[in-house]
Amino acid sequence: MISRHWIITDSDNASQEVAGLGVVGHQPLLKPGEHFEYTSWATISTPVGSMKGAYFCVAEDGHRFEVPIPEFALVLPRMLH
């Protein structure tokens, strides 16, 4: 995984973009069946928002590909029932 790009939107429709190399300081090399987990955070000015984005990757054979991350909710704990 080479880089990532996120679009973070709050409930007032204010958006911010985050892009850069790797994630949390890593550019993991994953073999088939392997996985990489990390914890990160985003700051928004409302209790509810969303994120979507993509990871940009290069296979060992040089093939470049994108892994889209569908939109998901950012919600304060106990905010929704």
N, CA, C and O of each residue as an XYZ file, in Angstrom:
324
protein
N       0.847     -1.160      0.000
C       0.000      0.000      0.000
C       0.902      1.234      0.000
O       1.731      1.412      0.892
N       0.729      2.068     -0.998
C       1.606      3.229     -1.156
C       1.043      4.486     -0.492
O       1.753      5.181      0.235
N      -0.239      4.775     -0.745
C      -0.807      6.014     -0.221
C      -2.307      5.871      0.003
O      -2.923      4.866     -0.350
N      -2.873      6.928      0.608
C      -4.314      6.942      0.853
C      -4.857      8.330      0.567
O      -4.128      9.323      0.552
N      -6.182      8.363      0.337
C      -6.898      9.615      0.111
C      -8.259      9.491      0.773
O      -9.020      8.577      0.456
N      -8.574     10.390      1.679
C      -9.852     10.388      2.380
C     -10.574     11.700      2.142
O      -9.947     12.755      2.045
N     -11.888     11.631      2.050
C     -12.749     12.808      2.075
C     -13.608     12.665      3.321
O     -14.368     11.706      3.457
N     -13.483     13.620      4.223
C     -14.159     13.593      5.516
C     -15.169     14.732      5.515
O     -14.809     15.884      5.272
N     -16.440     14.411      5.786
C     -17.513     15.396      5.696
C     -18.304     15.399      6.990
O     -18.675     14.339      7.494
N     -18.570     16.595      7.540
C     -19.401     16.670      8.741
C     -20.862     16.868      8.337
O     -21.166     16.972      7.148
N     -21.764     16.920      9.316
C     -23.189     17.029      8.994
C     -23.597     18.417      8.505
O     -24.727     18.598      8.053
N     -22.704     19.391      8.586
C     -22.944     20.709      7.981
C     -22.451     20.737      6.538
O     -22.462     21.784      5.890
N     -22.019     19.583      6.040
C     -21.498     19.409      4.677
C     -20.139     20.082      4.453
O     -19.748     20.319      3.310
N     -19.427     20.387      5.523
C     -18.059     20.900      5.404
C     -17.139     19.704      5.207
O     -17.177     18.749      5.984
N     -16.315     19.758      4.170
C     -15.436     18.632      3.851
C     -13.975     19.000      4.004
O     -13.583     20.156      3.845
N     -13.190     18.003      4.313
C     -11.739     18.147      4.327
C     -11.150     16.912      3.657
O     -11.722     15.824      3.733
N     -10.029     17.081      3.016
C      -9.361     15.971      2.349
C      -8.049     15.679      3.051
O      -7.331     16.588      3.467
N      -7.752     14.399      3.173
C      -6.498     13.947      3.758
C      -5.870     12.996      2.753
O      -6.500     12.024      2.335
N      -4.652     13.268      2.369
C      -3.955     12.416      1.402
C      -2.485     12.371      1.765
O      -1.947     13.322      2.333
N      -1.842     11.270      1.438
C      -0.421     11.175      1.694
C       0.083      9.758      1.598
O      -0.668      8.823      1.321
N       1.354      9.621      1.829
C       1.999      8.313      1.745
C       1.602      7.433      2.921
O       1.520      7.899      4.057
N       1.358      6.165      2.642
C       1.099      5.169      3.671
C      -0.050      5.518      4.590
O      -0.855      6.409      4.316
N      -0.098      4.778      5.700
C      -1.058      5.037      6.766
C      -0.324      4.931      8.085
O       0.470      4.011      8.282
N      -0.572      5.838      8.968
C       0.063      5.913     10.288
C       1.555      5.578     10.237
O       2.070      4.847     11.083
N       2.230      6.121      9.239
C       3.673      5.950      9.126
C       4.139      4.641      8.504
O       5.334      4.346      8.526
N       3.225      3.852      7.949
C       3.586      2.560      7.364
C       3.148      2.471      5.903
O       2.144      3.064      5.507
N       3.898      1.739      5.128
C       3.533      1.354      3.766
C       3.655     -0.167      3.709
O       4.637     -0.699      3.190
N       2.643     -0.869      4.249
C       2.777     -2.319      4.394
C       2.843     -3.059      3.064
O       2.182     -2.687      2.094
N       3.652     -4.112      3.039
C       3.717     -5.039      1.911
C       2.936     -6.277      2.337
O       3.344     -6.999      3.247
N       1.808     -6.513      1.669
C       0.915     -7.605      2.050
C       0.952     -8.717      1.020
O       0.773     -8.473     -0.173
N       1.183     -9.924      1.473
C       1.116    -11.116      0.629
C      -0.342    -11.571      0.569
O      -1.134    -11.180      1.426
N      -0.715    -12.383     -0.415
C      -2.096    -12.889     -0.485
C      -2.522    -13.515      0.841
O      -1.801    -14.325      1.423
N      -3.692    -13.127      1.298
C      -4.232    -13.644      2.549
C      -3.798    -12.887      3.788
O      -4.368    -13.098      4.859
N      -2.806    -12.010      3.681
C      -2.363    -11.224      4.833
C      -3.258    -10.000      5.000
O      -3.968     -9.600      4.078
N      -3.208     -9.426      6.175
C      -3.953     -8.191      6.434
C      -3.106     -7.254      7.286
O      -2.114     -7.651      7.898
N      -3.536     -6.002      7.302
C      -2.863     -4.962      8.079
C      -3.952     -4.172      8.772
O      -4.886     -3.703      8.122
N      -3.847     -4.019     10.079
C      -4.816     -3.255     10.854
C      -4.140     -2.041     11.442
O      -2.973     -2.088     11.831
N      -4.886     -0.948     11.505
C      -4.363      0.236     12.166
C      -5.499      1.038     12.750
O      -6.654      0.873     12.356
N      -5.180      1.895     13.678
C      -6.147      2.794     14.290
C      -5.759      4.215     13.938
O      -4.590      4.594     14.004
N      -6.753      4.989     13.565
C      -6.528      6.380     13.222
C      -7.708      7.190     13.737
O      -8.583      6.650     14.414
N      -7.740      8.456     13.428
C      -8.824      9.312     13.890
C      -9.044     10.454     12.916
O      -8.200     10.738     12.066
N     -10.195     11.105     13.053
C     -10.521     12.307     12.271
C     -11.259     13.257     13.196
O     -12.015     12.826     14.067
N     -11.044     14.525     13.008
C     -11.721     15.546     13.799
C     -12.723     16.259     12.910
O     -12.368     16.771     11.848
N     -13.987     16.293     13.349
C     -15.019     17.054     12.644
C     -15.726     17.937     13.659
O     -15.647     17.687     14.862
N     -16.417     18.968     13.186
C     -17.025     19.943     14.092
C     -18.463     19.613     14.468
O     -19.091     20.382     15.196
N     -19.004     18.494     13.994
C     -20.365     18.086     14.340
C     -20.319     16.667     14.920
O     -19.342     15.948     14.712
N     -21.380     16.256     15.655
C     -21.370     14.919     16.262
C     -21.475     13.768     15.264
O     -21.153     12.628     15.601
N     -21.920     14.054     14.043
C     -22.111     13.027     13.023
C     -21.449     13.493     11.729
O     -21.461     14.681     11.410
N     -20.878     12.558     10.997
C     -20.277     12.873      9.703
C     -20.038     11.581      8.946
O     -20.616     10.544      9.269
N     -19.182     11.650      7.934
C     -18.865     10.448      7.157
C     -17.473     10.567      6.552
O     -16.890     11.649      6.477
N     -16.966      9.418      6.125
C     -15.677      9.350      5.437
C     -15.806      8.404      4.257
O     -16.573      7.443      4.295
N     -15.053      8.685      3.220
C     -14.893      7.758      2.104
C     -13.525      8.019      1.515
O     -12.919      9.059      1.770
N     -13.040      7.075      0.728
C     -11.714      7.294      0.181
C     -11.192      6.113     -0.589
O     -11.952      5.307     -1.125
N      -9.865      6.023     -0.636
C      -9.230      4.944     -1.379
C      -7.799      4.764     -0.903
O      -7.153      5.695     -0.421
N      -7.325      3.525     -1.056
C      -5.920      3.205     -0.886
C      -5.341      2.985     -2.278
O      -5.987      2.384     -3.136
N      -4.142      3.465     -2.498
C      -3.457      3.277     -3.779
C      -2.307      2.304     -3.545
O      -1.485      2.493     -2.648
N      -2.267      1.274     -4.358
C      -1.344      0.167     -4.130
C      -0.539     -0.157     -5.377
O      -0.928      0.186     -6.494
N       0.587     -0.822     -5.167
C       1.411     -1.342     -6.254
C       1.741     -2.788     -5.907
O       2.284     -3.069     -4.839
N       1.409     -3.708     -6.821
C       1.723     -5.123     -6.620
C       3.218     -5.349     -6.838
O       3.905     -4.498     -7.403
N       3.708     -6.487     -6.392
C       5.129     -6.805     -6.547
C       5.559     -6.822     -8.009
O       6.729     -6.580     -8.309
N       4.628     -7.106     -8.930
C       4.962     -7.115    -10.359
C       4.866     -5.726    -10.991
O       5.031     -5.583    -12.202
N       4.595     -4.680    -10.158
C       4.522     -3.316    -10.656
C       3.134     -2.849    -11.051
O       2.940     -1.669    -11.343
N       2.153     -3.765    -11.066
C       0.771     -3.399    -11.405
C       0.223     -2.439    -10.351
O       0.272     -2.724     -9.154
N      -0.300     -1.299    -10.807
C      -0.872     -0.299     -9.904
C      -2.382     -0.487     -9.845
O      -3.028     -0.743    -10.861
N      -2.933     -0.358     -8.645
C      -4.387     -0.469     -8.508
C      -4.870      0.342     -7.318
O      -4.099      0.692     -6.424
N      -6.165      0.632     -7.330
C      -6.811      1.428     -6.294
C      -7.823      0.546     -5.572
O      -8.523     -0.249     -6.200
N      -7.897      0.691     -4.250
C      -8.879     -0.019     -3.450
C      -9.847      1.031     -2.889
O      -9.512      1.732     -1.934
N     -11.046      1.143     -3.478
C     -11.995      2.142     -2.995
C     -12.568      1.741     -1.627
O     -12.839      0.565     -1.382
N     -12.748      2.719     -0.751
C     -13.363      2.511      0.556
C     -14.709      3.231      0.526
O     -14.751      4.460      0.483
N     -15.810      2.475      0.550
C     -17.131      3.106      0.506
C     -17.362      4.019      1.708
O     -16.728      3.871      2.753
N     -18.262      4.942      1.539
C     -18.588      5.884      2.604
C     -19.077      5.145      3.850
O     -19.857      4.197      3.760
N     -18.602      5.598      5.018
C     -19.061      5.050      6.286
C     -19.279      6.201      7.260
O     -18.708      7.281      7.106
N     -20.117      5.951      8.269
C     -20.510      6.992      9.216
C     -19.450      7.217     10.290
O     -18.789      6.286     10.750
N     -19.314      8.461     10.666
C     -18.552      8.871     11.847
C     -19.593      9.365     12.848
O     -20.278     10.356     12.592
N     -19.714      8.684     13.980
C     -20.763      9.007     14.941
C     -20.195      8.919     16.349
O     -19.495      7.965     16.687
N     -20.494      9.906     17.156
C     -20.109      9.850     18.566
C     -20.781      8.648     19.220
O     -21.915      8.324     18.869
N     -20.124      7.984     20.150
C     -20.770      6.865     20.850
C     -22.101      7.291     21.460
O     -22.222      8.377     22.027
N     -23.077      6.434     21.337
C     -24.432      6.642     21.894
C     -25.169      7.776     21.212
O     -26.188      8.227     21.735
N     -24.704      8.259     20.068
C     -25.383      9.351     19.375
C     -26.615      8.841     18.623
O     -27.634      9.530     18.571
N     -26.532      7.646     18.044
C     -27.654      7.062     17.326
C     -28.171      5.875     18.114
O     -27.424      5.250     18.867
N     -29.429      5.569     17.945
C     -29.985      4.403     18.667
C     -30.005      3.183     17.787
O     -30.437      2.115     18.222
